[in-house]
């Protein structure tokens, strides 16, 4: 992971950060009060957003990253170039389950997913890839 400043971000990253930040407003998080938004850039140029959705049955909770991926998949979109994860506080990386799901879709498409982590509290950014976050992920091959 590398720290990047806002000046590094191209127009695609800027739009994804804006979309992910707005998606946080749709988070359903009555238990943690921790809003997370995500935005996926598909190969075809479409952007799909997601937000975390908590549940009293904790295992039924879905993270913003998987929320965006499931929304994209339900529209037939499966090839992703970039992902932004925006949180209300300090930078946070995707959980293990999200890493595995994102890895599988990268394996299917053959594309390396670039991931930008955004911490709204100090407006900080870190750039990474799914391979860096999950170097030994498994897939169907």
C-alpha positions, 0 to 999 in steps of 0.5 A: 500500500502506498499513501497518495495525495489528492493531486495524484488522483485522475478524473476516474479516481475523483469520480469514484471517491465522490460516488463512494463518499455519497454512498456512505449516506445510504449505509444502514448501520444502527449498531456500529454507527460506522458508515462505509461507501464503495464505488466500483469502476467497471471496464465498460465505464459504468460506476456502481455504488454500495453501502454497508448494511448491518443486521442484528444477526451479525453474519447477515451484515454485508459490507459496502464492497460486496454490496457494490459488487452484488449490485454490479453483478445483478446488472450483468457487470463482472469486469472491474478496474477500480474500487474506492472504499470510503469510511467516515473515520481513518482509512480502513481496508476491506475485510477478509470476506470482501477480499476473497469475493473481490479476488474471485471476480478479478480471477474471472475477468483476468484484471488486477483490481486497483483499490483506493482506500479513503479516510474521510476524517483526515481526507487521506488516501492509500492505493493498493491492489487486490493481489496485495491485500490477498496474495494467496486468494483461492479461486475455481481454477 
